[in-house]
Amino acid sequence: MWKYFDNLPLKDKSNIASLGEGDTALVRSRQIGPTMGLNELYFKLEFQNPSGSYKDRFASMAASLMVEEKRDRMLATSSGNTGSALAAYAARFGFELDLYVLETASRAKLVQAEAYGARVIRVRKFGVTESGTNSVVERLKSRAGSDEAVLLISATCISPRQMAGVKTISFEVCEQLGCAPDHVFGPIGGGGLFYQCYQGYLEWFREGRIERVPRMHASQPQGCATVVGPLRPK
């Protein structure tokens, strides 16, 4: 992803903290697409990133900024991929990581982060109610300030510079296709991936590198409709 250095918020290339993230394959669908009458349906294989998800783009950006700003401690919230990614980069580049997770977080989802050496802390009521979650985030913000740590949450509203690494997905897609796609379908939990991909296409469109911004489509499973549920009329 660091071939797009000029589009990222790092000042000095010597501070890049990379494990080889990015440059993941874009593969044409051989079954689902043709079955639906879509001969130009492609999948972006983000599981090819070092710890297994697109969150490595976020983690690499976060680690690079910490190197540049001479910081050495991470505070983060996650119940899965974000924690695994940050733990991998923390282990490689010598950072401490305190990872706060749901009280009921699956042990299986924490194995990778623990293997990399993250300190995992289960928090009561976190992720159960909106007020409980907001309270935890505010306390972590306060702790980050007093401990001179960096609070890393894979949400653009909290970690905008670090999340900028995710928009490189869009740059890669455009280069792999030779143009911008007509439509992009993206999974959405909190919305960070979706928003950053849109920002990537918009950025290259404004720079004149692509001729259009694709139509963006957000998708969610019925059992975890974190955005659709609250927006649905009651």
C-alpha positions as CSV (number, residue, x, y, z in Angstrom):
1,M,0.0,0.0,0.0
2,W,3.0,2.3,0.5
3,K,3.4,2.9,-3.2
4,Y,0.7,5.5,-2.6
5,F,2.8,7.3,0.0
6,D,1.9,10.7,-1.5
7,N,-1.8,10.1,-0.7
8,L,-1.2,9.1,2.9
9,P,-0.6,11.3,6.0
10,L,3.0,10.2,6.8
11,K,5.8,12.8,6.3
12,D,8.9,10.7,6.0
13,K,9.2,7.4,4.1
14,S,11.9,6.3,6.5
15,N,9.2,5.9,9.2
16,I,7.1,3.4,7.2
17,A,6.3,0.4,9.4
18,S,5.3,-2.4,7.0
19,L,4.8,-6.1,7.1
20,G,4.0,-6.3,3.4
21,E,0.3,-5.2,3.6
22,G,-1.6,-4.3,0.5
23,D,-1.3,-5.3,-3.2
24,T,-3.9,-8.0,-2.6
25,A,-5.4,-9.9,-5.5
26,L,-8.5,-8.9,-7.5
27,V,-10.1,-12.1,-8.8
28,R,-12.8,-12.4,-11.3
29,S,-15.8,-14.5,-10.1
30,R,-16.2,-17.8,-12.0
31,Q,-19.4,-19.0,-10.4
32,I,-21.4,-16.3,-8.5
33,G,-21.0,-13.6,-11.2
34,P,-22.0,-15.7,-14.2
35,T,-24.9,-17.2,-12.3
36,M,-26.2,-13.7,-11.7
37,G,-25.5,-12.6,-15.3
38,L,-22.5,-10.5,-14.1
39,N,-19.4,-11.5,-16.2
40,E,-17.3,-8.6,-14.7
41,L,-17.8,-9.3,-11.0
42,Y,-14.5,-9.3,-9.0
43,F,-13.5,-10.0,-5.4
44,K,-10.8,-8.2,-3.6
45,L,-8.9,-10.7,-1.5
46,E,-8.0,-8.8,1.6
47,F,-7.4,-12.0,3.6
48,Q,-4.0,-12.0,1.9
49,N,-2.8,-9.2,4.2
50,P,-0.3,-10.3,6.9
51,S,-2.7,-10.9,9.8
52,G,-5.6,-11.9,7.5
53,S,-7.7,-8.8,7.0
54,Y,-7.8,-5.3,5.6
55,K,-7.2,-4.0,9.1
56,D,-3.5,-4.4,8.4
57,R,-3.7,-1.3,6.3
58,F,-5.0,0.6,9.3
59,A,-2.4,-1.0,11.6
60,S,0.5,-0.2,9.3
61,M,-0.6,3.4,9.0
62,A,-1.0,3.6,12.8
63,A,2.4,2.0,13.5
64,S,4.1,4.3,10.9
65,L,2.7,7.4,12.6
66,M,3.8,6.1,16.0
67,V,7.3,5.6,14.7
68,E,7.3,9.1,13.2
69,E,6.0,10.7,16.3
70,K,8.1,8.6,18.6
71,R,5.2,7.0,20.5
72,D,5.4,3.6,22.0
73,R,2.1,2.6,23.5
74,M,-1.2,1.7,21.9
75,L,-4.7,1.5,23.5
76,A,-7.3,-0.1,21.3
77,T,-10.8,-1.7,21.3
78,S,-11.6,-4.7,19.2
79,S,-13.2,-8.1,19.3
80,G,-11.3,-9.5,16.3
81,N,-9.4,-8.3,13.3
82,T,-8.4,-4.9,14.5
83,G,-6.9,-6.4,17.6
84,S,-5.0,-9.1,15.6
85,A,-3.6,-6.5,13.2
86,L,-2.5,-4.0,15.8
87,A,-1.0,-6.8,17.9
88,A,1.0,-8.0,14.9
89,Y,2.5,-4.6,14.2
90,A,3.0,-3.9,17.9
91,A,5.1,-7.1,18.2
92,R,7.1,-6.3,15.1
93,F,7.9,-2.7,15.9
94,G,8.2,-2.8,19.6
95,F,5.0,-1.1,20.9
96,E,3.0,-2.0,23.9
97,L,-0.7,-2.8,23.2
98,D,-3.5,-2.8,25.7
99,L,-6.5,-4.3,24.0
100,Y,-10.0,-3.7,25.5
101,V,-12.7,-6.2,24.4
102,L,-16.3,-7.1,25.1
103,E,-16.8,-9.1,28.3
104,T,-18.3,-11.8,26.2
105,A,-15.7,-11.8,23.3
106,S,-15.1,-15.2,21.9
107,R,-11.8,-16.7,23.1
108,A,-11.1,-18.0,19.6
109,K,-11.2,-14.4,18.2
110,L,-8.6,-13.3,20.7
111,V,-6.0,-16.1,20.2
112,Q,-4.1,-14.3,17.5
113,A,-3.8,-11.0,19.4
114,E,-2.7,-12.8,22.5
115,A,-0.2,-14.9,20.6
116,Y,1.4,-11.6,19.4
117,G,1.7,-10.4,23.0
118,A,-1.2,-8.0,23.4
119,R,-2.5,-7.4,26.9
120,V,-6.2,-8.3,26.6
121,I,-8.7,-6.7,29.0
122,R,-12.4,-7.7,29.1
123,V,-14.7,-4.8,30.0
124,R,-18.2,-5.1,31.5
125,K,-21.1,-3.6,29.6
126,F,-18.8,-2.7,26.7
127,G,-20.7,-3.2,23.4
128,V,-23.9,-4.1,25.3
129,T,-25.5,-0.7,25.5
130,E,-24.8,2.6,23.7
131,S,-24.2,4.4,27.0
132,G,-21.9,1.7,28.3
133,T,-19.8,1.7,25.1
134,N,-19.6,5.5,24.9
135,S,-18.5,5.5,28.6
136,V,-15.7,3.1,27.9
137,V,-14.5,5.1,24.8
138,E,-14.5,8.3,26.8
139,R,-12.4,6.7,29.6
140,L,-9.9,5.4,27.1
141,K,-9.6,8.8,25.5
142,S,-8.8,10.2,28.9
143,R,-6.4,7.5,29.7
144,A,-4.6,7.9,26.3
145,G,-4.1,11.6,27.2
146,S,-2.7,10.9,30.6
147,D,-0.5,8.0,29.7
148,E,0.7,9.6,26.5
149,A,-0.6,6.5,24.6
150,V,-2.3,6.5,21.2
151,L,-6.0,5.4,21.2
152,L,-6.6,3.4,18.1
153,I,-10.1,2.5,17.1
154,S,-10.8,1.6,13.4
155,A,-13.4,4.4,13.0
156,T,-12.6,7.5,11.0
157,C,-14.2,9.8,13.5
158,I,-11.7,8.6,16.2
159,S,-8.6,7.6,14.2
160,P,-8.9,9.5,10.9
161,R,-5.2,9.6,10.0
162,Q,-4.7,5.9,10.7
163,M,-7.8,4.9,8.8
164,A,-6.5,6.7,5.7
165,G,-4.5,3.5,5.0
166,V,-7.7,1.7,4.2
167,K,-8.4,3.9,1.1
168,T,-5.5,2.3,-0.7
169,I,-7.9,-0.5,-1.4
170,S,-9.6,1.7,-3.9
171,F,-6.4,2.8,-5.5
172,E,-5.4,-0.8,-6.0
173,V,-8.8,-1.7,-7.5
174,C,-8.5,1.1,-10.1
175,E,-5.0,0.1,-11.1
176,Q,-5.9,-3.6,-11.3
177,L,-8.9,-2.9,-13.5
178,G,-7.3,-0.1,-15.5
179,C,-10.3,2.2,-14.5
180,A,-12.8,2.8,-11.8
181,P,-15.4,0.1,-11.3
182,D,-19.0,0.9,-12.0
183,H,-20.3,-0.5,-8.7
184,V,-18.6,-1.4,-5.4
185,F,-20.2,-3.6,-2.8
186,G,-18.7,-3.5,0.6
187,P,-19.5,-5.0,4.0
188,I,-20.3,-2.5,6.7
189,G,-20.1,-2.7,10.4
190,G,-19.2,0.7,11.8
191,G,-18.7,2.1,8.3
192,G,-15.0,2.8,8.3
193,L,-14.1,0.5,5.4
194,F,-17.0,1.7,3.3
195,Y,-16.2,5.4,4.0
196,Q,-12.5,5.1,3.3
197,C,-13.1,3.2,0.1
198,Y,-15.4,6.0,-1.1
199,Q,-12.8,8.6,-0.1
200,G,-10.2,6.8,-2.1
201,Y,-12.2,6.8,-5.3
202,L,-13.3,10.4,-4.7
203,E,-9.7,11.5,-4.1
204,W,-8.4,9.9,-7.4
205,F,-11.4,11.4,-9.3
206,R,-10.6,14.9,-8.0
207,E,-6.9,14.3,-9.0
208,G,-8.1,13.3,-12.5
209,R,-6.7,9.8,-12.3
210,I,-10.1,8.2,-12.8
211,E,-13.1,9.3,-14.8
212,R,-15.9,8.6,-12.3
213,V,-16.6,7.7,-8.8
214,P,-18.3,4.3,-8.6
215,R,-21.7,3.8,-7.1
216,M,-21.2,2.5,-3.6
217,H,-23.4,-0.2,-2.1
218,A,-23.3,-1.1,1.6
219,S,-24.2,-4.6,2.7
220,Q,-25.0,-6.1,6.1
221,P,-26.1,-9.5,7.5
222,Q,-29.5,-9.5,9.0
223,G,-28.2,-10.7,12.3
224,C,-25.7,-7.8,12.6
225,A,-27.4,-4.8,11.0
226,T,-25.5,-2.1,13.0
227,V,-26.4,0.7,10.6
228,V,-29.6,-0.5,8.8
229,G,-31.2,-1.5,12.1
230,P,-31.1,2.0,13.8
231,L,-32.1,3.7,10.5
232,R,-35.1,1.5,9.8
233,P,-38.4,3.2,10.7
234,K,-40.0,1.8,13.8
